[in-house]
Amino acid sequence: MGLFSCPAIVTIYLSTSQIGLRKGSRSFNEAREAGFTEESGTLGDIWETISSSDLVLLLISDSAQVSIFKSVLQKFLDFFCAVYIAH
């Protein structure tokens, strides 16, 4: 497994990386331990995080990509950002 045990969204700015997670995700503590914080703006809710992002890395399993396509992935089009999907 990677850094987080749950699906995560990673957004990258020219000078800043952010982690966006589902509200209540148990991965918030793991992200905090890795140095990401809400106070610094490097950790937050998925939709709040991607709303100002230029590039989004969606790190979820292949089966999850299929199951959430219509409900989640199409929403990325509203944000006019590039989306990279990996597992």
URQUIZI-V932460 format. One record per residue. N is the residue number from 0. SS is DSSP state (hx for helix, st for strand, lp for the rest). Layout:
n=N ss=SS
n=N ss=SS
This chain:
n=0 ss=lp
n=1 ss=lp
n=2 ss=lp
n=3 ss=lp
n=4 ss=lp
n=5 ss=lp
n=6 ss=lp
n=7 ss=st
n=8 ss=st
n=9 ss=st
n=10 ss=st
n=11 ss=st
n=12 ss=lp
n=13 ss=lp
n=14 ss=lp
n=15 ss=lp
n=16 ss=st
n=17 ss=st
n=18 ss=st
n=19 ss=st
n=20 ss=st
n=21 ss=lp
n=22 ss=lp
n=23 ss=lp
n=24 ss=lp
n=25 ss=lp
n=26 ss=hx
n=27 ss=hx
n=28 ss=hx
n=29 ss=hx
n=30 ss=hx
n=31 ss=hx
n=32 ss=hx
n=33 ss=lp
n=34 ss=lp
n=35 ss=lp
n=36 ss=lp
n=37 ss=lp
n=38 ss=lp
n=39 ss=lp
n=40 ss=lp
n=41 ss=lp
n=42 ss=st
n=43 ss=st
n=44 ss=st
n=45 ss=hx
n=46 ss=hx
n=47 ss=hx
n=48 ss=hx
n=49 ss=hx
n=50 ss=lp
n=51 ss=lp
n=52 ss=lp
n=53 ss=lp
n=54 ss=st
n=55 ss=st
n=56 ss=st
n=57 ss=st
n=58 ss=st
n=59 ss=lp
n=60 ss=lp
n=61 ss=hx
n=62 ss=hx
n=63 ss=hx
n=64 ss=hx
n=65 ss=hx
n=66 ss=hx
n=67 ss=hx
n=68 ss=lp
n=69 ss=lp
n=70 ss=lp
n=71 ss=lp
n=72 ss=hx
n=73 ss=hx
n=74 ss=hx
n=75 ss=hx
n=76 ss=hx
n=77 ss=hx
n=78 ss=hx
n=79 ss=lp
n=80 ss=lp
n=81 ss=st
n=82 ss=st
n=83 ss=st
n=84 ss=st
n=85 ss=st
n=86 ss=lp
